[in-house]
C-alpha cells in the first residue's frame, strides 16, 4: 500500500504545483486542465480503495 500512497502524494503535489506556478492564462483551458487533473486524482483514489478491498477479501 505504501507505493500507492507515494504515487498519490506525487499526484497531489503535481496538482498543487500546476495551480500555483503553471496556470494557463485562458480560463476555459485552465478549468479543463483542473478537471482532468482532479479526475485523475479521484480515479486513483477509487483504484486504491478497490485494491485495498481486494486485499482485505483474501
Beta strands, then each sheet from edge to edge (+ up, - down):
end
